Amino acid sequence: AEAVTPTEEALTIYRELAATNPTSSGNLAMALNNLGIRYSETGKRAEAVTPTEEALTIYRELAATTPAYRGDLAMALNNLGIRYSEIGKRIEAVTPTEEAATIYRELAATNPAYRGDLASSLNNLGDYLAALDRHAESEDARAEAKQMIGDG
């Protein structure tokens, strides 16, 4: 709970910086992402969605012109899936989590450091699909996650 206020203060600063210096957009997106996490951790799950969605929007824009942000984009997508799931929006959680897994697969193909992130997204996806009674797809996602961990 003590982490919320400094995270909100950091967000205010990064908003001001990004308003005059677009190169601060990545820091703004990270502050938004962190705020979503802090809100979630303190039980403010509904409030956690908006900053997470805003972070995702910024990361999409950044990744469109700078491929180095693709990992951050995948992280934001995975986090949005988590935030949706936390508020009971399991159907809505599937799409961003699938997109995160797709990006992580691409990244892991050339950089094994992303295998853990891919496994995490796939496990989340498996959970969301199981909750929707899509058990075969859930098992496929979990099997791929297990392979990522076992082969690493």
N, C-alpha and C positions, 0 to 999 in steps of 0.2 A: 504494500500500500504506500510505503514511503517513496517508492520509485516513480509513482505517477506524477507528482508535482514537478520534479526536475525534468521528466520526459516531456511534459507539457511546456515547460519553459524552453527546453531545447527546440521543440517544434516551433514555438513562436519566433525564436532567433533564426532558425533555418528558413521559415517563411519570409522573414524580412530580407535575409540574404538572397534567397532565390528570386525575390521580386526585382532586385537590381543586378543580380549576377546569376544568369541561368546555369552556370557551371556548378552551382550549389544544389541543383535539383536532385542529384543523387543523395545528398545528405538530407534533404527534405523528405524524400521518399523513405529513407531509413528511419528517420525520426517518426514518421507516420506509422510505419510498420511496427516500430518499437512501442508506440503508444497503443496500438491495437493489442499487442501482446500484454502490456501492462493492464489495460482495461480488462482483458479476459482473465488474467491472473487474479484480479481483485473482484471478480464476479460481475463486472459490468459488460457482460457478453454482448448485449444488443448494441451498446455504445462502441464496442470494438470493431464492428463491421465497417463503419464509415471511414475511419482513418486507414483501414486495411484496403478498402476499395480505392481510396485516393492514392495510396502508395502504389497500388497496381497500375493505375492510370499513368502515373509518372514513369514507372519502370517500363511500361509498354512503349512510351514515347522515347525514352532513352535507349532501349534495346533496338528500336527501329533504325537508329542511326549509329549506335555504338554496340557492336556484338558482345563486348565485354560485360554488358549489363544483363545478358541472357540468364546467367545464374541467379541474379537478383530478381529478375522477372519470374523465374520458376519458383523461387522462394516465396515471393508475394502471392503467386497463384496458389501454392500449397497452403499458405497461411489463410488465404481467403476461404479455401475449402474448409479449413478447420473452424474458422469463425462462423461460417454458415452452419456447419454441423452442430456447433455448440448452441445455436439458437433453434435447432430442430429443422433446419432447411437441408435435409439430407439430399433431396433431388438436386437442389442448386449447388451443393458441395461437389457433386460428381464432375461437372464440366471443368472448373478451374483446376481440380486435382488431376484430371486426365491430361489437361494441357501442361501442367507442371511436369508430370511424368514423361510426356513426349519431349519436352525441352531437356529434362535431365538425361533421358536416353541419348539424345544427340550429344550432349556435353560429355557424358560418361564414355561415349564411344572413342573419344580422343583424350579424355582426362579421367582416369580412374578415381580421382578424388571425389567425383560426383556420384559414385556408386551408392554411398550411404544415403545421400539426399534422395536419389532415385528410389532406393528401398523404402525409405520413410514415406514418400509420396504414394508408392504402390501399396504399402500397408494401410495408409489412410484410405486410399481408394477401395481397397478390399473391405474395410469396415463400412464405408458408405454404401457400397453395392450390396453387402450382406444385409444391411438394414432395410434395403429396398427389395429384399427377396430375390436378388439377382445373384444367386449363389454360385453358378458356374463361372461368371465373370469375376466374382469375388475371389474364388479359388485360383483363377488364372493370375490375378494381380498379386495375390499372396505368394504363389509359387515363383513368380518372377522376382518378387522382393527377396525371397529366400535364396534364390540363385545369385542375386546381386551380393548378398552377404556371404554366401558360401564360396563364391568364386573369388572374392576379394582377398 
